[in-house]
Amino acid sequence: MELPGPLPLVGNPPLVYRFGVFFFAGGVIPNPLDFMFQKVSGLGSTVETAAVQEGGQNLYTQALPKKIKYENLVLERGLVVGSPLVIEFNAAMSMFKFYPSNVLVMLFDHTRIPIASWLCMKAYPVKWSVSDLDANSNSVMIEHLELSYQRMQVIRL
């Protein structure tokens, strides 16, 4: 019996530069100002395992699933002054007040139709930084926003 060859690609693979990030205050109301970012990273998860030795078995160790661990969601953009997201980060970093929200990252095709998305649930700020101030540089100041989240749901449309 002959094995089938590689499956043909349907259309073109998606490009990574067509995306949007949507914050939902209180889990339902979208933030209309903070959706454009230069870079998004941290959309990933890992199954942590526990090693279990079987009695009398010396050739291998069982690896049993223990829990899911999610990476932090890291967002980068040019510095924005006065946005609701900056106000939320400021409240977390200066007053230790947290207001978790759902964050939806969407990937679009060339016609701006969503083709994939990742919903990060109950996200809250854990790190905030800006690029270095440098009198010898002529570059845009970049704001780095890092969020931890409880769970992620991958959605393929």
C-alpha positions as CSV (number, residue, x, y, z in Angstrom):
1,M,0.0,0.0,0.0
2,E,1.4,3.4,-1.0
3,L,1.4,6.2,1.6
4,P,-0.3,9.4,0.6
5,G,1.9,12.4,-0.2
6,P,1.8,15.7,1.6
7,L,-1.5,17.4,1.8
8,P,-1.9,20.4,-0.5
9,L,-2.1,23.8,1.3
10,V,-5.5,25.4,1.0
11,G,-4.9,29.1,0.3
12,N,-1.8,30.8,1.7
13,P,-0.5,30.5,5.2
14,P,-1.7,33.3,7.5
15,L,0.7,36.3,7.9
16,V,1.6,37.3,11.4
17,Y,1.3,41.1,11.1
18,R,-2.5,41.3,10.8
19,F,-3.8,41.1,14.3
20,G,-5.7,43.0,17.0
21,V,-5.8,42.8,20.8
22,F,-9.1,43.5,22.5
23,F,-9.6,44.1,26.2
24,F,-13.0,43.4,27.7
25,A,-13.6,45.4,30.9
26,G,-15.7,43.4,33.4
27,G,-15.4,40.6,30.9
28,V,-17.9,42.1,28.4
29,I,-17.3,45.7,27.4
30,P,-14.6,46.1,24.8
31,N,-12.0,48.9,25.3
32,P,-12.2,50.9,22.0
33,L,-8.8,52.6,22.4
34,D,-6.3,49.9,23.3
35,F,-6.3,47.4,20.4
36,M,-3.3,48.2,18.3
37,F,0.1,46.7,19.3
38,Q,3.4,46.3,17.5
39,K,4.1,42.8,18.9
40,V,2.3,40.1,20.9
41,S,4.1,37.2,22.5
42,G,3.3,34.6,25.2
43,L,0.4,32.8,23.6
44,G,1.4,29.4,24.8
45,S,0.8,26.7,27.4
46,T,2.6,23.7,28.8
47,V,1.3,20.6,30.6
48,E,3.3,20.1,33.8
49,T,3.9,16.5,34.7
50,A,4.7,14.6,37.8
51,A,7.2,11.8,37.7
52,V,5.9,8.5,39.2
53,Q,8.1,5.5,39.8
54,E,6.4,2.2,39.5
55,G,7.4,-0.5,41.9
56,G,10.0,-2.9,40.4
57,Q,10.2,-0.9,37.1
58,N,13.7,0.4,36.6
59,L,13.6,1.1,32.9
60,Y,11.4,4.2,32.8
61,T,9.4,6.6,34.9
62,Q,5.8,7.4,34.3
63,A,5.1,11.1,33.5
64,L,1.5,11.9,34.6
65,P,-0.2,15.2,33.7
66,K,-0.4,17.5,36.7
67,K,-1.6,20.9,35.6
68,I,-1.6,23.4,32.7
69,K,0.8,26.4,33.0
70,Y,0.4,29.4,30.7
71,E,3.0,31.9,29.6
72,N,2.6,35.6,30.4
73,L,1.0,37.6,27.6
74,V,3.5,40.3,26.5
75,L,2.3,43.3,24.4
76,E,4.5,45.9,22.9
77,R,3.5,49.3,21.3
78,G,4.5,52.9,21.0
79,L,4.0,54.8,24.2
80,V,0.4,55.8,24.6
81,V,-0.6,58.5,27.2
82,G,-4.0,58.5,28.9
83,S,-5.4,55.2,27.6
84,P,-7.7,53.1,29.8
85,L,-5.2,50.3,29.7
86,V,-2.4,52.6,31.0
87,I,-4.7,53.7,33.8
88,E,-5.3,50.0,34.7
89,F,-1.6,49.3,34.7
90,N,-0.9,52.3,36.8
91,A,-3.5,51.3,39.4
92,A,-1.9,47.8,39.6
93,M,1.6,49.0,39.8
94,S,1.2,52.0,42.1
95,M,-1.8,51.2,44.3
96,F,-1.8,47.3,44.1
97,K,-5.4,47.3,42.8
98,F,-6.2,44.7,40.2
99,Y,-9.2,44.5,37.8
100,P,-8.9,41.3,35.8
101,S,-10.3,41.4,32.3
102,N,-10.6,39.0,29.4
103,V,-8.2,39.7,26.5
104,L,-8.9,38.5,22.9
105,V,-6.0,38.3,20.4
106,M,-7.3,37.9,16.9
107,L,-5.4,37.1,13.7
108,F,-6.9,38.4,10.4
109,D,-6.6,37.3,6.8
110,H,-5.7,39.7,4.0
111,T,-9.4,40.9,3.9
112,R,-9.5,41.6,7.6
113,I,-11.7,38.6,8.4
114,P,-10.7,36.8,11.7
115,I,-9.2,33.4,11.1
116,A,-7.8,32.5,14.5
117,S,-8.0,33.9,18.0
118,W,-6.8,33.3,21.6
119,L,-9.0,34.3,24.6
120,C,-6.9,34.9,27.7
121,M,-9.3,34.9,30.7
122,K,-9.0,36.9,33.9
123,A,-5.8,38.7,32.8
124,Y,-4.1,41.2,35.1
125,P,-0.9,43.2,34.9
126,V,2.4,41.8,36.2
127,K,5.0,43.9,34.5
128,W,5.2,47.3,32.9
129,S,8.3,48.9,31.3
130,V,9.3,51.4,28.6
131,S,12.3,51.4,26.4
132,D,15.4,53.3,27.5
133,L,15.6,57.1,27.2
134,D,18.6,57.8,24.9
135,A,19.6,61.2,23.6
136,N,21.7,59.5,20.8
137,S,18.7,57.5,19.4
138,N,16.0,58.6,17.1
139,S,13.5,55.8,17.7
140,V,10.0,55.5,19.0
141,M,9.6,54.9,22.8
142,I,8.2,51.4,23.2
143,E,5.9,50.4,26.0
144,H,6.0,46.7,27.2
145,L,2.9,45.4,29.0
146,E,2.9,42.0,30.5
147,L,-0.1,40.2,31.8
148,S,-0.7,36.9,33.6
149,Y,-3.9,35.1,32.9
150,Q,-5.9,32.2,34.5
151,R,-6.7,30.3,31.4
152,M,-6.5,30.4,27.6
153,Q,-9.0,29.2,25.0
154,V,-7.7,28.8,21.4
155,I,-10.4,29.5,18.8
156,R,-10.0,28.6,15.1
157,L,-12.6,30.2,12.9
